């Protein structure tokens, strides 16, 4: 869009009557509400899909950590087994040396070395038992995590299929509605459009523009004074509900002109 076109569009938006602005706002609200209904149809599915994806990512991290811990424990067990073999070799060596000692001092020294290596073997065997017990616990945890991972992956696939089915059924309608909403947005001056979006964002049901129904605001249902209702029906200025801040229009606003397609 060129600068001249933007200026021309902005001038047109400014020159439009308040009645036109109100009608375009209300039409835009009706279209946006239809988009909201489609999103409601999807319900909590998008959030459920996101939650499952986050949980699965967490399970993948947990499994990776468990596998790393299993690897470390298996390495620790093997290291202790190697240490036992080394100690047994040393004991055999010291025992052979004892056969050729020249005095009691050398014999006692070798005996102490044999005793030390025997204690090292006992300690290594104790550590192997501890590591083995930890390995069994980790393997059990890994099995449980894999079962949970498979279950959540299956749940995610089902939720995605369900969500994709709804999206495919409503996508064309939603795109058409969004296109209409964008056309109305081009007809509304930026300040009014910004106000509309702000009110809509803060409103519980997404309604920023509501009609007066039974002398009350169609958004919060608080009573509107008669004089204020006359001002609303005159369509001479933008009037908001003093209770909820929504933009108010009269119920006959739609009969003034046809909306753009």
SULWO-V573055 format. One record per backbone hydrogen bond with DSSP energy under -1.0 kcal/mol. NH is the residue of the N-H (numbers start at 1). CO is the residue of the C=O. Records with the same first field share a line. If there is no record, write none. Layout:
NH = CO / CO
This chain:
6 = 2
7 = 3
8 = 4
9 = 5
10 = 6
11 = 7
12 = 8
13 = 9
14 = 10
15 = 11
16 = 12
21 = 17
22 = 18
23 = 19
24 = 20
25 = 21
26 = 22
27 = 23
28 = 24
29 = 25
30 = 26
31 = 27
32 = 28
33 = 29
34 = 30
35 = 31
36 = 32
37 = 33
38 = 34
39 = 35
40 = 36
41 = 37
42 = 38
45 = 42
48 = 44
49 = 45
50 = 46
51 = 47
52 = 48
53 = 49
54 = 50
55 = 51
56 = 52
57 = 53
58 = 54
59 = 55
60 = 56
61 = 57
62 = 58
63 = 59
64 = 60
65 = 61
66 = 62
67 = 63
68 = 64
69 = 65
70 = 66
71 = 67
72 = 68
73 = 69
74 = 70
75 = 71
76 = 72
77 = 73
78 = 74
79 = 75
80 = 76
81 = 77
82 = 78
83 = 79
84 = 80
85 = 81
86 = 82
87 = 83
88 = 84
89 = 85
90 = 86
91 = 87
92 = 88
93 = 89
94 = 90
95 = 91
96 = 92
97 = 93
98 = 94
100 = 97
107 = 103
108 = 104
109 = 105
110 = 106
111 = 107
112 = 108
113 = 109
114 = 110
115 = 111
116 = 112
117 = 113
118 = 114
119 = 115
120 = 116
121 = 117
122 = 118
123 = 119
124 = 120
125 = 121
126 = 122
127 = 123
128 = 124
129 = 125
130 = 126
131 = 127
132 = 128
133 = 129
134 = 130
135 = 131
136 = 132
137 = 133
138 = 134
139 = 135
140 = 136
141 = 137
142 = 138
143 = 139
144 = 140
145 = 141
146 = 142
147 = 143
148 = 144
149 = 145
150 = 146
151 = 147
152 = 148
153 = 149
154 = 150
155 = 151
156 = 152
157 = 153
158 = 154
159 = 155
160 = 156
161 = 157
162 = 158
163 = 159
164 = 160
165 = 161
166 = 162
167 = 163
168 = 164
169 = 165
170 = 166
171 = 167
174 = 170
175 = 171
176 = 172
177 = 173
178 = 174
179 = 175
180 = 176
181 = 177
182 = 178
183 = 179
184 = 180
185 = 181
186 = 182
187 = 184
193 = 189
194 = 190
195 = 191
196 = 192
197 = 193
198 = 194
199 = 195
200 = 196
201 = 197
202 = 198
203 = 199
210 = 247
212 = 249
213 = 216
216 = 213
217 = 222
218 = 211
221 = 217
224 = 215
229 = 225
230 = 226
231 = 227
232 = 228
233 = 229
234 = 230
241 = 246
245 = 241
247 = 208
248 = 239
249 = 210
253 = 250
255 = 252
256 = 253
